[in-house]
Amino acid sequence: MSASSSPQRRNPPAPRWRRRSEARPEEILEAALAEFDERGFDAARMEDIAKRAGLSKAGVYLYFESKEALLKALIEAKISPIAQNAQSIALAGAADPKLAMRMLVTTMATRFSDPKIFAVPRLVIGLSSRFPDLADYYRIHVIDLAKQALESLIVAGIAQGVFRAVEPRAAVRAFVGPLLFEAMYTHVMHGPSVLGEPQTLVEEHLNLLLEGLEKRA
């Protein structure tokens, strides 16, 4: 049989998905965050997360056993570093509590202005009543660390005579509350931010609170 008369070879059909050898847990987390944000935690499926990450469903389960495990990992990857950075700022800035608090609040306001960052606490808040272990995990790995950092700076400022005697725990809530309100208002309620850039919020916020904390003659 001549070459011209031999049957043509057909290329095999392309697979519907192809596992990418370079896929990493970080890519799975990015895919999970996108699915949770777009569909909601309950409606998001592990197979859709896998498809977005370029993996098989089994490939995702090699790293994360459930959607709850994915959300905990997102807390560790996206939010815990902010709290850990707050502790580092507080430790390094104890000699100048006012400057350290300004740096800490600026960092928090800037990070929470990013909708991808705030998507994680927003998910946790929405799920906290049905998944109390997730709420506990977030509190221990994020809130408690940041709260301790701010409290330590306020205590240091009182001891140095920079701040007047106040209840540190109450002062921390006064500092954090407006930042969370701004994030909730813009990212959850989709309201306009009248303050524009995060730095504007920080300056107005710190002017009010630091002047209120300052010890007067």
N, C-alpha and C positions, 0 to 999 in steps of 0.2 A: 504494500500500500504506500502510495507516495505521500510526501509531507503535506501536499496541498489537500489530500483527501482525508487526512487524519482528523478525528474529531477535535474541536477546540476545547482547551482546558479552561474551566471556569474557576475564577477565584472564589475561595470560600466566603460565605457571608460574614460581614463584620460583626463581632460580638456586640450584644446590646449594652454591655458595660465592660470595661477593662480595668482590672485592678492596677493601680499605679504603685510601683514599688517604692516611690518616694513619699507616699502618703504618711503622715505623721499624726500623732494624737492632737497636735495643735490644729491641723486642718479639720479633723473631726469636730473639734470644739467650735471652730468657726462655722462649720456647717450646721451644728446643733443650735448655735445661737441664732443663726439666720432662720432656721425652721421654727424654733420656739417663738421668735419675734414675729414671724409672718403668720403662722398658723395657730399659735397658742401652745402651751405646754401639753394639754390633753390631746389636741388634734395631731400634734407632730408624731411621726412614726419613725422608728429606728431605720426602716428600709429607705425612707426618704432622706434621712440624714446621711445614710451610707451612699446613696446615689449622688447627693450633692458633694460629698467628699471624694467621690470616685472610687468607692470601695464596695465590696459585697457586704450584705448585712452581717454575715459571720465575721468579716474583717473588723467591723465596729465593735462586735462583742468580744473580740480579742483584747480590746482596750477598756471598754466600759460595759458593765453588766446591765445597765438600765438607764432610763432617762434621768432618774434621780441622781445616779452616779455622774452623769454628764453635767447636770446642773451644779453639783458640788465641785466638780472639776473646773467649771466656768467661774465659780466663786473664787477658787484658788488662783486661777490664771488671770482674771480680769480685775477683781476687787481687792483680794487680800494684799497684793503688792502696794496698793494705795495706803492701806492701814499700816503695813510694815514701814513704808516710807515716812508716814507720820511719826512712828516711834523713833526712827532714825533722826528726823528733824528735831524732835523733842529732846532726845539725848544730846545731840550736838549743840543745841541752842539754849540749854538751861541757863547759861550766863547772861543771855539777852532774851528774856521770855517774850517781850513784845515783838521783836523781829522774828523770832521763831514761830510765834502764832500767826504772824502775817504770812510767812512762807507756807505754813501748814494749810491755812484757810485758802490761800491762793491756789495751792495744788488741788485741794478738794473741789473747789468751785470749777476749776478748769477741766478736771477729769469728768465731773458730773454733767458738764455742758455737752459732752459727747454722748449722743443717743445710744451708740453701741455699748458704751460702758454702763450707762444707767439702765440698759435693758436687763441686766442681771439682777440688781436689787428690785426692779419693778416686777420681775418674774417671781422672786422670792416673796415679796409682799403679797402678791396675788395668790400664792399657794400656801401661805403660812398657816391658815386655818385647817387645811387638809393634810399638810405635810409638816407637822410641828418639828420634826427632826431636821428638816431643811432650815427652818427659822432658827433653831438652836445652833446649827452649824454656822449659819451666817453671823449670828450674834457673837459667837465665840471667836471666829476667825477674822471678823471685820470690825464690828461695832465696838466690842470690848477693847480691842487693840487701839483703835483711834480715840476712844473715850479716855483710856488711860494716858495716852500721849498728851491730849489737851489738858486733862486734869493735872498732870505733872507740871506743865508749864504755868498753869494758874497758881498752883501751890508754890512753885519757885518764885513767881512774881510777888506773891504775898510775903514770902520770907525775906525777899530782898527789899521790901518797901516800895516796890514799883506799883503793885496793885493794892487796893484796899481789901480789907478782910471780907470775903464773900464765900458762899458755899460753892466749892469747885464743881460739884456735880450739877448744880443748877446752872452755873455759868456755861458749862459745856453744852447743855441743851439750848441755851440762848444763842450760842455760836453756831451750832449745827442746824438748828431748826430752819432758819431762813434759807440756807443752802439747799436743804431737802425740799422745801416748799417750791423754790424756783425750778428745781429739776422736775418735780412732780407736775407743776403747772405747765411747763413747756413740753415735756416728753410724754406725759400721760394724758393731760387735759388738752394738749395741743394749743395752748394759749400763747400769745406773743410775749416775748421777753422784752419788756419796756426798758430794760437796763442794757440791752445790746451785748457787748462783749463781757465775758466773765469777769474781767478785771474791773469793770465799772461796778458790778455787784460787790466784789471784794472790797473795793475802796469805800463805798458807802457803808457797807456792813461793818468793816473794821473801825471806821471813824466813829460810828455810833457805839459799838461795844467796847473798844479799847478806851475811848474817852470815859465811858461809864465805869470801867474797871480802875482807871488811874486813881492813885491815892492823892488826895488834895491836902494842902497845908491847913 
